[in-house]
Amino acid sequence: MRKGAAALSRGLTARHIRFIALGSAIGTGLFYGSSEAISQAGPSALLAYLVGGAVVFVVLRALGEMAVADPVPGSFGEYASRHLGRLPGFLTGWTYTFEMIIVCIADVTALAVYMGFWFPDVPRWVWVLATLFVIAAVNLASVKVFGELEFWFSVIKVAAIIAMIIGGAAVLVFGFSAGQAEPAVSNLWTNGGLFPNGFEGFLLSFAVVMFAFGGTEIIGVTAGEAADPEKTIPRAVNTVPVRVLLFYVLTLGVIMSITPWQSISSSGSPFVEIFQSLGLTSAATVLNIVVITAALSAINSDIFGAGRMLFGMVERGQAPAIMGRVSRNGVPWMTVVIMTGALLVGVVLNYVIPENVFTIIASIATFATVWVWLMIMLSHYRARRAMSAEEAAALKFPSPLWPYAQIAAIAFLVFVFVLLAFSADTRVALLVGAAWLALLTLCYWLGVARRPSGDRAVETEVS
């Protein structure tokens, strides 16, 4: 076993891992981002989420196969280094970390806005600082504390979604509504058909849809601290995609049945429509609690994932050695401190740069999500091709439909990159993403490439 794997505490149970992955996928991408997918594709967004979810399931099965066979810190960054080369591993690890920072900046800023709903006179930076300190404290505690808090965050989000589905079903069955449109399942095909914006709108929606599933890959990152990876990882991989598909497809189907898709504003959350249809005067308050919980959960998971990725990169000599310091509780505390500091800088930048510039920077998250998934699939493909028939048969959690599903998933992810070039809003993600990869490549050749490969010692703090 590697030094890092021994240094980290294995305190995450199957319950923790399932809900960590579930919570990371159910966040602002569902509560707010889904309205953008609906505006682009109309009811066909449901089909887009089904297709996207199927591809993500193939990605997670590939990652699960590698994680069960070798549960290490750094996860897919380590696998990319091993099967594709040190440079792809370096690019994947740092791109995932930067993605988490960008997403966290967006979420922590959004949380401050949410708190302004109740406390409009309190400056946003107060809530930003308070959030960062609380989340940092949780991540600096034992990994079991982190897993337990994330479990309850996710339970609140899942319960809210179930309540929305039940409430929406009640509107459809009993017919009571405060809105002008008549609630009916036929709203899914009577307002311009399933493809009201044509097949082009359906295809372009994948840029939003695939980003919404981003974060599920944290299952691989948790493997390094799972109590029993051979059991917990397969359970998490096999149950989470089905649940996510149900939550996205069923919930959005109910929403577009209650309210015609063209009446859903892309500037807000479509979920408030259900509460308004039920005539609940406290709809905004209920929704605010849910989105605050979603933001806290996302920040919590992202700091955990990025910190563990950096820890694994230290072992491979791809990150500064100081990031490998581990506390007595088995927590890589320096990575948590560095991530928190990066978020503080990001929040300051968010206040001083124009909003459109911040949007451009945040678009890297979309690019990075698909890049990480593509690296996972390519790493898995190379690993399986190098195996003998006996080695493949001995796998404890083999990815199904090899190699056809894997090739189809790789082709689809490349296709998503192509789709990004067809919209002005997403085209900038390609340009910024390419610049980011070029900068990382330069850093690699100037520094990391000159160092010998292999594990590095990880320091453990005893004070």
Helices and strands as residue ranges (DSSP letters): H 3-7, H 14-25, H 28-31, H 34-41, G 42-44, H 45-69, H 75-83, H 86-115, H 124-140, H 143-174, G 185-188, H 198-204, H 206-212, H 218-222, G 223-225, H 229-245, I 246-250, H 251-258, G 261-263, H 272-277, H 283-315, G 321-324, H 333-352, H 355-362, H 364-385, H 389-393, H 404-420, H 424-446, G 448-450
